[in-house]
Amino acid sequence: KKMSVMRVGYYVAPEKLAYLYWDDFIAEASKEGLTFSLIDPEVPIEEQGEFDLIICKCNRELSKESLQEPRVLKILANFLDYEKSHPNCVFLDSVAAQKRLMSRTEMSAIFDEIPKKDERVIPTRSAIIHEGGSVPADFPFPAMAKALVAAGSVDSHEMGVVFNAEGLNKFKKPVILQEYLNHDSVIEKVYVVGEKCWVVRKTSLPNYETSADREPLLFNSQKFEELLGVRGDVPPPPQEVVDSIAKAISETAGLTLFGFDIIRDSKTGKYAVIDLNFFPSYRGTTGFREALQKLVLSSLKK
C-alpha cells in the first residue's frame, strides 16, 4: 500500500481513551499522514467512510450481561460485517478473536498450544466440571476453580483455590478447574502492543500444599489483598521468553494488542501462562503510544 493519507477508525471505551492519553497518540500519529475518526458503533460503518485500519476493542460489549442486549449484538454485528466485507481493512483486533477470549474453555485451548511452540512453557491441566459431574480421579490438587465466562461479568471475578474434590461443592457450576502451580507469590503481568512487550511484576497467592480436609478459599480476583503471599526471590523472566510467549499467543489467538499473566513454577523453573486479556490496562508501562503508532504504521504497510 502506498502511504498516502490513511484513514484510521477507532472504537475504544472512553475511560480507556482518557488514561491512555489518546489525544496525544492521535496528534503524534497524524504527523505520519494518518487521519483518525471515532467510530459510532450504532451506525453502519459503511456509512462512516472507507477505513484502511480500525482499532477496535469491545471491552464493554463483550461481557455476559451485555451479550443479552439486542443493541450490543447489533454493535458486534456491525464490526463483524465490515470486517467480512472489507478484507483489506486491518483490524486491531478482530472482534471474533476478542470474543473467543470470553470463554475460559477457548482460553485453555490457546494456553495448550504455547508449550508446543516453546519448551520453557509448561502445560497446566484443566477440566470442566458440570453440575453433577465429578473430578477426574488423577486431577492434581490444589487447583483454581473459576467461572467459565472469562470476561466482563460479575461471575468471572469469583474464583477460589480448592484443595480436594469436595471443595467444588461451594461453587456454582459449570466451573473450570485449573491445576495450581506454586510460584512463590510472584505473577508477571505482560502487556503487548505488536512486537513490544512490557512486564509488570505483582504479588500473587502463596504456595499451597494439597490437603484432604482443607476448606476451599473463595475470593474475588479484583479484591483479594488479604490472601496475598510474600514475594519470593524469583528471577525476572528473560525478555526472550516473554517475547516468545507473546508471539505464540499472537499467532494462536490472532491478537496484536493484549495482555497475559505468567508465573514461574517453583518446582521446574519453567513458565505457565495463566490468564489472557484482549485489552489490558497498560498501567505501569512507558512508551505505549509510540509502540501503538509503530504497530499501526507497520500494519498499514503489509
Protein Blocks (a to p, Z undefined) as FASTA:
>chain_A
ZZddddddddddfklmmmnommlmmmmmmmnopacddddfkbcfklnopcfbdcddffkl
mcfklmmpmklmmmmmmmmmmmmmmmmbccdddfklmmmmmpmklmmmmmmmmmmmomkb
ccdddddddehiacdfklccddddddfblghpaklmgccddfbfklmmmpccdddddddd
dehhpacddddehjaccdddddddddddddfkbccddddfkbckkmpccddddddddfkl
mmmmmmmmmmmnopabdcddddddfklopacdfbdcfbdfkpoiahklmmmmmmmmmmmm
ZZ
